[in-house]
Amino acid sequence: MQIVSNEFRADDLRAKQSDLQLQKEKARCVVLEIMKVCNHQEIPIVLVNFSEYWELTNGNGTVAIPAEVGLTAFSVKNGLYDNFSSLIDPGSISKV
């Protein structure tokens, strides 16, 4: 039996947090560029988020098993346009 140390899990968590910070910074840069050229208060913004049950790693790489999708559309001036969320049927999951 192989035991995975807490240190490995902490490193994995730090890497995911670092990726999230990078995504936030990219999104911030995009928003700042849009604000330079448009009436940014009226621009519709759509946020999309996916959740996963787990990730499987096999010889071909990592495969995410989708669980849920969420979308929200809004603008600063007009507020919330629409909101949608749904569970995703992953279908048959084969063994790795």
Backbone as a ProteinNet text record, in pm:
[ID]
protein_1_A
[PRIMARY]
MQIVSNEFRADDLRAKQSDLQLQKEKARCVVLEIMKVCNHQEIPIVLVNFSEYWELTNGNGTVAIPAEVGLTAFSVKNGLYDNFSSLIDPGSISKV
[TERTIARY]
83.2	0	88.8	53.2	130	57.9	132.3	74.8	118.1	21.1	50.5	63.1	172	195.5	108.4	84.1	10.2	86.2	219.1	300.8	270	254	220.5	85.2	-11.8	-145	-139.2	-58.2	-43.3	18.7	118.7	180.4	78.9	-5.5	-109	-207.8	-247.1	-339.5	-277.1	-149.9	-81.6	-75.7	-51.9	-46.6	-182.9	-291.2	-425.4	-458.6	-418.5	-442.9	-364.3	-242.8	-161.4	-226.1	-279.1	-349	-471.9	-545.2	-663.5	-625.1	-518.2	-472.6	-433.8	-370	-332.7	-456.6	-557.8	-682.7	-751	-750.9	-810.5	-736.9	-606	-527.5	-553.6	-565.2	-595.9	-733	-831.1	-965.9	-964.1	-889.4	-879.4	-820.4	-719.2	-656.9	-755	-832.7	-932.5	-1035.2	-1083.7	-1183.6	-1125.8	-1003.3	-941.9	-927.7	-893.1	-882.9	-1019.3	-1122.7	-1258.9	-1302.1	-1271.5	-1312.9	-1249.3	-1135.1	-1067.5	-1141.6	-1214.3	-1270.9	-1423.5	-1491.6	-1637.1	-1703	-1834.9	-1915.6	-1932	-1838.5	-1829.3	-1949.1	-2027.4	-2141.8	-2253.1	-2255.5	-2362.9	-2320.6	-2194.1	-2145.3	-2199.4	-2266.9	-2309.8	-2189.4	-2188.9	-2081.1	-2141.8	-2077	-2124.4	-2013.9	-2047.6	-1955.3	-1995.3	-1896.8	-1921.3	-1832.8	-1891.1	-1815	-1852.6	-1753.1	-1774.6	-1721.4	-1793.9	-1746.4	-1725.1	-1638.9	-1611.9	-1625.3	-1663	-1668.6	-1528.1	-1441.4	-1302.1	-1225.7	-1093.8	-1009.6	-945.3	-943.4	-879.5	-750.8	-646.4	-520	-491.2	-471.8	-435.5	-315.1	-282.8	-166.7	-178.6	-299.5	-321.6	-333.1	-309.8	-319	-431.2	-474	-577.8	-711.6	-815.3	-950.2	-1040.3	-1108.3	-1201.5	-1339.8	-1406.6	-1542.8	-1636.5	-1710.2	-1790.7	-1906.8	-1941.4	-2050.3	-2159.4	-2119.4	-2216.9	-2164	-2255.1	-2220.2	-2309.9	-2253.6	-2330.1	-2295.6	-2395.9	-2376.4	-2457.1	-2398.8	-2467.4	-2435.9	-2540.9	-2524	-2574.7	-2493.6	-2532	-2454.5	-2493.3	-2415.4	-2415.1	-2319.4	-2310.3	-2433.9	-2474.7	-2587.3	-2722.1	-2744.1	-2875.5	-2889.6	-2784.5	-2790.9	-2800.1	-2864.4	-2873.1	-2968.2	-2918.3	-3002.7	-3062.6	-2974.8	-3020.9	-2918.8	-2965.3	-2881.6	-2922.7	-2826.2	-2855.5	-2754.9	-2802.9	-2712.2	-2777.9	-2696.2	-2748	-2642.7	-2689.5	-2600.9	-2575	-2458.8	-2421.4	-2415.4	-2486	-2480.3	-2349.1	-2256.5	-2128.2	-2135.7	-2250.7	-2261.3	-2184.9	-2151.6	-2078.9	-1932	-1882.2	-1742.6	-1664.6	-1566.3	-1487.1	-1374.4	-1326.2	-1213.4	-1086.5	-995.8	-869.1	-770
-116.4	0	124.1	220.1	343.5	452.7	524.4	631.9	764.7	852.1	984.2	1080.7	1154.7	1244.7	1369.4	1432	1557.4	1667.5	1657.7	1758.7	1758.4	1639.6	1630.9	1695.8	1668.2	1726.7	1878.3	1928.7	2073	2136.4	2069.1	2120.2	2126.3	2024	2020.4	2135.1	2159.5	2268	2403.2	2421.3	2547.4	2569.3	2463.7	2476.1	2517.1	2458.2	2494.3	2637.5	2681.6	2819.5	2916.4	2879.5	2962.7	2975.1	2864.3	2867.5	2957.5	2951.2	3034.3	3182.2	3215.4	3354.5	3403.4	3318.4	3354.4	3379.4	3296.2	3314.6	3445	3476.2	3601.3	3721.7	3715.3	3826.3	3844.3	3734.5	3743.9	3807	3765.8	3822.2	3971.1	4010.6	4151.5	4233.5	4180.8	4250.5	4266.9	4162.8	4170.2	4278.6	4280.9	4380.9	4521.6	4542	4674.3	4718.8	4627	4661.3	4698.5	4625.2	4655.1	4792.8	4824.9	4952.9	5071.5	5050.7	5158.3	5198.2	5103.4	5129.4	5129.8	5096.8	5082	5150.5	5165.7	5204.3	5078.3	5055.5	4928	4899.2	4998.6	4972.9	4897.3	4902.1	4836.4	4703.3	4669	4545.5	4425.1	4332.6	4210.9	4123.1	4074.8	3988.7	3852.2	3747	3611.2	3535.4	3487	3403.7	3258	3174	3030.9	2955.6	2858	2777.9	2631.3	2545.1	2401	2339.7	2243	2163.7	2021.2	1950.4	1812.9	1719.1	1594.3	1493.1	1460.4	1430.4	1402.3	1401.1	1391.4	1379.8	1242	1178.9	1049	1067.7	1002.9	1008.9	870.8	865.5	738.4	761.9	667.2	679.4	791.8	840.6	947.6	1085	1096.2	1224.7	1225.6	1345.3	1362.3	1390.5	1322.9	1339.4	1385.9	1498.8	1549	1490.1	1446.5	1394.9	1509.8	1568.3	1687	1656	1754.2	1736.5	1842.2	1968.1	2076.4	2191.4	2263.9	2385.1	2497.2	2615.6	2732	2851.2	2927.7	3048.7	3161.9	3279.9	3398.7	3512.5	3582.5	3696	3821.8	3929.3	4053.9	4169.6	4290.9	4409.2	4498.5	4589	4679.5	4769.2	4818.6	4912.8	4844.2	4729.8	4666.3	4552.2	4515.4	4407.5	4269.9	4177.5	4038.1	4021.1	3957.8	3923.9	3784.9	3689	3551.3	3468.9	3357.7	3268	3124.9	3036.8	2898.2	2807.5	2695.1	2591.8	2456.6	2355.9	2222.4	2118.6	2007	1892.1	1829.7	1771.5	1706.5	1556.5	1482.4	1336.1	1292	1236.7	1198.7	1073.5	1006.4	883.6	771.1	673.2	557	595.5	565.7	596.9	467.2	457.1	335.1	338.5	222.4	212.9	253.9	315.2	358.5	245.4
0	0	0	-84.3	-91.9	-13.6	69.2	149.6	89.7	64.9	10.1	126.9	129.5	242.1	232.1	346.3	349.6	278	276.7	208.4	58.9	-0.8	-143.2	-169.7	-84.7	-100.7	-87.2	5.5	24.7	-98.9	-158.9	-281.8	-394.4	-405.6	-508.7	-488.8	-364.3	-332.7	-365.6	-331.6	-363.6	-514	-590.7	-736.3	-792.1	-740.5	-786.1	-748.6	-629.6	-588.3	-675.9	-712.7	-800.2	-938.1	-990.6	-1119.1	-1111.8	-1002.1	-984.6	-980.8	-911.7	-906.3	-1045.6	-1125.3	-1261.2	-1346.6	-1333.5	-1407.8	-1367.5	-1238.1	-1190.5	-1249.2	-1253.9	-1307.6	-1457.3	-1531.5	-1674.2	-1695.7	-1614.3	-1625.8	-1593.7	-1494	-1457	-1571.9	-1637.1	-1749.8	-1866.1	-1894	-2001.2	-1970.3	-1847.2	-1808	-1820.3	-1778.3	-1787.8	-1933.3	-2022.9	-2164.9	-2223.3	-2185.9	-2234.1	-2185.5	-2061.9	-2004.5	-2076.9	-2141.4	-2213.5	-2340.4	-2401.5	-2533.8	-2538.2	-2430.9	-2435	-2316.1	-2330	-2214.5	-2131.1	-2043.8	-1971.6	-1881.5	-1846.4	-1758.6	-1829.7	-1964.4	-2038.8	-2101.5	-2092.3	-2153.5	-2077	-2148.2	-2078.8	-2044.4	-1924.1	-1875.2	-1846.7	-1896.2	-1871.2	-1797.8	-1681.1	-1603.7	-1621	-1647	-1666	-1567.3	-1499.2	-1404.3	-1419.7	-1419.9	-1423.8	-1295	-1243.4	-1130.2	-1180.5	-1111	-1152.6	-1034.3	-1064.3	-958.8	-910.8	-1005.2	-976.4	-1107.2	-1096.5	-1214.5	-1214.3	-1329.6	-1345.1	-1423.6	-1380.3	-1453	-1508.1	-1639.7	-1702.3	-1792.3	-1875.8	-1963.5	-2064.7	-2088.8	-2186.9	-2123.2	-1993.8	-1926.2	-1824.9	-1789	-1688.9	-1755.5	-1708.1	-1761.5	-1647.9	-1667.8	-1566.9	-1592.4	-1487.3	-1497.1	-1457.4	-1554.1	-1525	-1430.9	-1346	-1250.5	-1266.9	-1286	-1288.4	-1372.6	-1435.3	-1508.2	-1457	-1445.5	-1402.6	-1490.2	-1529.3	-1609.1	-1546.2	-1543.3	-1495.3	-1590.6	-1637.9	-1728.6	-1658.2	-1663.7	-1599.1	-1660.9	-1628.3	-1660.4	-1537.8	-1532	-1417.4	-1413.5	-1529.8	-1535.1	-1513.8	-1579.3	-1579.5	-1478.2	-1413	-1313.8	-1378.1	-1307.9	-1350.4	-1468.7	-1576	-1690.4	-1672.2	-1644.6	-1634.9	-1557.6	-1503.5	-1426.5	-1460.7	-1480.1	-1514.8	-1446.3	-1394.1	-1344.2	-1365.6	-1388.4	-1413.6	-1378.2	-1327.6	-1309.5	-1445.6	-1462.6	-1588.2	-1565.6	-1649	-1642.1	-1707	-1629.6	-1686.1	-1774	-1775.3	-1853.6	-1786.9	-1865	-1814.1	-1792.3	-1675.3	-1642.8	-1641.9	-1731.8	-1739.9	-1639.3	-1603.2	-1511.3	-1584	-1507.6	-1565.8	-1563
[MASK]
++++++++++++++++++++++++++++++++++++++++++++++++++++++++++++++++++++++++++++++++++++++++++++++++

